[in-house]
Amino acid sequence: MYITVLDFTEGRVFQYDVSTYELYRVDEEYPTTQQIEDFLVGEGHRINDCEWMSHSDGEIITDKAEI
């Protein structure tokens, strides 16, 4: 599982691989919203200035769109 964060304060996109962090107890299948948001605050993000999503595919698509 991955967490991707659009951080408006930094003007950057962050992606975290949940398997490398201890976000939740071993007996739980997925972390709760509160556990994720606590983790993000610990990483220095301001929740009110971010949008985040959890997902299973870690691929990052960087194709440039033509306008």
Number of C-alpha atoms within 10 A of each C-alpha: 13 17 18 17 19 17 18 14 11 12 9 9 13 13 15 15 14 17 10 8 9 11 16 16 9 9 6 8 8 15 17 12 11 9 13 19 17 14 16 18 11 10 9 8 20 16 14 9 11 16 13 16 12 18 10 10 9 13 7 8 6 6 6 6 5 4 3
